[in-house]
Amino acid sequence: MNIWLFGYEFPQTIMVFGEKQIHFLCSQMKASLLEAVTKTVQDVVGADIVMHVKSKGEDGSTQMDAIFNLIRTQLKSPVVGYIAKEAPEGKLLEMWADKLKNSGLPRGDITHGISDILALKDRMEIMNVRKAAYLSASTLKYCVVPKLVRIIDEEKRATHSSLSKMTEKAVLEGKGVRFIYLPVCQNGGKKATHSSFSDEREQSLLRLEKIDICYAPIFQSGGKFDLRPGAISNDETLLAVLLYVLLGPDTLKCC
């Protein structure tokens, strides 16, 4: 959401969207950056931005309590939307999740609503999603599948976690990449015109320095499967019965 809204990542930042106010709980430095959008938000959606600044020595608990009190007093039916299956990362977000759970406020899962919002993409975002999809497919085809076939055929031992680390390294180093340019198409699949070809070709360039990872590759087998987004690859040995592999490379924050 940070990238989609502001074009930047704001880790360890809590955002609460109300009808007339948007609350941010963050450090002073992040608050200074976010204040730049105050006028735009007011002009476009008529909402005020309220900063809850956490100093370096604070854990954020006091600011969280203030936000919950505002939710209770300002909203007629204070249902708090949250992403149910997303595991919080970091002390600040873990504390927020715990306080929200024990706040007594009714909660509603907004996962599908957020997905609908993020599903609409412009031309550049579509290109970046295509690059990420190509990275996933090529890494599976040229790195992961051959490795798994050798392990199974030669009856070697390998843990899910070791395969995850190997695959993440392959993604970040572009070991599965066979083409640095993706096919250029526009206007509903028609070939680009000569005048726009150079720009389109530059945009289709897959730059290795722009490759990142959304989450560590997930390897599971043997009938024990955790299909949640926050699942991890454990240290158990790979079993060649039923394999579950999930990759999440991203290019310019499009996974």
Secondary structure, DSSP 8 states (H G I E B T S, - for coil): -HHHHHSS--TT-EEEE-SSEEEEEE-HHHHHHHGGGHHHHHHHH--EEEEEE--TT--SHHHHHHHHHHHHHH-SS--EEE-TT----SHHHHHHHHHHHTS---EEE-HHHHHHHHH---HHHHHHHHHHHHHHHHHIIIIIHHHHHHHHHTT---BHHHHHHHHHHHHHTTTT---SB---EETTTEE--HHHHHHHHHHTB--GGGEEESS--EEEETT----STT----SSB--SSSEEEE--EEETTB-
